[in-house]
Amino acid sequence: MAYVINDSCIACGACVAECPVDAIAEGEPYTIDGDTCIDCGACASACPVDAPNEA
């Protein structure tokens, strides 16, 4: 199950830097490509506002 980013995203970029498979695209809010996401949780651990969550 891939992660998704909710509306609390502040577009800080912390998650992008931590994603090992480059599944996160910039925007407001950022988005995660569900086909690329490996469900590692690195984005959720890096996020200061808990925006990434398991879908």
C-alpha atoms as an extended CHARMM CRD file, in Angstrom:
* protein
*
        55  EXT
         1         1  MET       CA              0.0000000000        0.0000000000        0.0000000000  PROA      1               0.0000000000
         2         2  ALA       CA              1.5040000000        3.3400000000       -1.0510000000  PROA      2               0.0000000000
         3         3  TYR       CA              1.6550000000        6.5150000000        0.9860000000  PROA      3               0.0000000000
         4         4  VAL       CA             -0.4150000000        9.5940000000        0.1300000000  PROA      4               0.0000000000
         5         5  ILE       CA              0.0940000000       13.2100000000        1.1880000000  PROA      5               0.0000000000
         6         6  ASN       CA             -2.8400000000       14.9960000000        2.7920000000  PROA      6               0.0000000000
         7         7  ASP       CA             -3.7870000000       18.6800000000        2.7280000000  PROA      7               0.0000000000
         8         8  SER       CA             -1.6870000000       19.5340000000        5.7840000000  PROA      8               0.0000000000
         9         9  CYS       CA              1.3800000000       19.4880000000        3.4990000000  PROA      9               0.0000000000
        10        10  ILE       CA              3.3710000000       22.7350000000        3.7590000000  PROA      10              0.0000000000
        11        11  ALA       CA              5.5480000000       21.9700000000        0.6920000000  PROA      11              0.0000000000
        12        12  CYS       CA              8.7840000000       22.1360000000        2.6950000000  PROA      12              0.0000000000
        13        13  GLY       CA             10.5670000000       19.4220000000        0.6760000000  PROA      13              0.0000000000
        14        14  ALA       CA             11.6750000000       17.3080000000        3.6330000000  PROA      14              0.0000000000
        15        15  CYS       CA              9.9160000000       14.2310000000        2.2550000000  PROA      15              0.0000000000
        16        16  VAL       CA             11.4170000000       14.6140000000       -1.2170000000  PROA      16              0.0000000000
        17        17  ALA       CA             14.9420000000       14.5140000000        0.1970000000  PROA      17              0.0000000000
        18        18  GLU       CA             14.2210000000       11.2830000000        2.0700000000  PROA      18              0.0000000000
        19        19  CYS       CA             12.3870000000        9.2780000000       -0.6220000000  PROA      19              0.0000000000
        20        20  PRO       CA             14.7750000000        6.5560000000       -1.8780000000  PROA      20              0.0000000000
        21        21  VAL       CA             12.8310000000        5.9900000000       -5.1070000000  PROA      21              0.0000000000
        22        22  ASP       CA             11.9970000000        9.6010000000       -6.0800000000  PROA      22              0.0000000000
        23        23  ALA       CA              8.2500000000        8.9560000000       -5.8880000000  PROA      23              0.0000000000
        24        24  ILE       CA              7.3430000000       12.4350000000       -4.6130000000  PROA      24              0.0000000000
        25        25  ALA       CA              6.4970000000       15.3470000000       -6.9230000000  PROA      25              0.0000000000
        26        26  GLU       CA              6.5120000000       18.9850000000       -5.8760000000  PROA      26              0.0000000000
        27        27  GLY       CA              3.2280000000       20.8660000000       -5.7230000000  PROA      27              0.0000000000
        28        28  GLU       CA              0.7960000000       22.1090000000       -3.1390000000  PROA      28              0.0000000000
        29        29  PRO       CA              0.3030000000       19.6290000000       -1.6910000000  PROA      29              0.0000000000
        30        30  TYR       CA              3.1340000000       17.4120000000       -2.8540000000  PROA      30              0.0000000000
        31        31  THR       CA              2.0260000000       14.1180000000       -4.4080000000  PROA      31              0.0000000000
        32        32  ILE       CA              3.3180000000       10.5620000000       -4.2270000000  PROA      32              0.0000000000
        33        33  ASP       CA              3.2770000000        8.2730000000       -7.2690000000  PROA      33              0.0000000000
        34        34  GLY       CA              1.5690000000        5.1610000000       -5.9320000000  PROA      34              0.0000000000
        35        35  ASP       CA              3.1610000000        2.9490000000       -8.5820000000  PROA      35              0.0000000000
        36        36  THR       CA              6.6680000000        4.0240000000       -7.5870000000  PROA      36              0.0000000000
        37        37  CYS       CA              6.2190000000        4.2200000000       -3.7920000000  PROA      37              0.0000000000
        38        38  ILE       CA              7.7330000000        1.2390000000       -1.9660000000  PROA      38              0.0000000000
        39        39  ASP       CA              5.8610000000        1.9220000000        1.3030000000  PROA      39              0.0000000000
        40        40  CYS       CA              9.0650000000        2.4770000000        3.2890000000  PROA      40              0.0000000000
        41        41  GLY       CA              7.7330000000        5.3510000000        5.4180000000  PROA      41              0.0000000000
        42        42  ALA       CA             10.8130000000        7.5580000000        5.0290000000  PROA      42              0.0000000000
        43        43  CYS       CA              8.6240000000       10.4580000000        3.9150000000  PROA      43              0.0000000000
        44        44  ALA       CA              6.3690000000       10.1540000000        6.9450000000  PROA      44              0.0000000000
        45        45  SER       CA              9.3400000000       10.0930000000        9.3030000000  PROA      45              0.0000000000
        46        46  ALA       CA             10.8030000000       13.2560000000        7.7540000000  PROA      46              0.0000000000
        47        47  CYS       CA              7.5990000000       15.3060000000        7.5990000000  PROA      47              0.0000000000
        48        48  PRO       CA              7.2080000000       17.9960000000       10.2780000000  PROA      48              0.0000000000
        49        49  VAL       CA              3.3960000000       18.1210000000        9.9050000000  PROA      49              0.0000000000
        50        50  ASP       CA              2.6020000000       14.3880000000        9.4510000000  PROA      50              0.0000000000
        51        51  ALA       CA              1.2270000000       14.9110000000        5.9340000000  PROA      51              0.0000000000
        52        52  PRO       CA              2.2380000000       11.5290000000        4.4150000000  PROA      52              0.0000000000
        53        53  ASN       CA              0.0110000000        8.6640000000        5.5190000000  PROA      53              0.0000000000
        54        54  GLU       CA             -0.5710000000        5.1110000000        4.3780000000  PROA      54              0.0000000000
        55        55  ALA       CA             -3.3920000000        4.9790000000        1.8600000000  PROA      55              0.0000000000
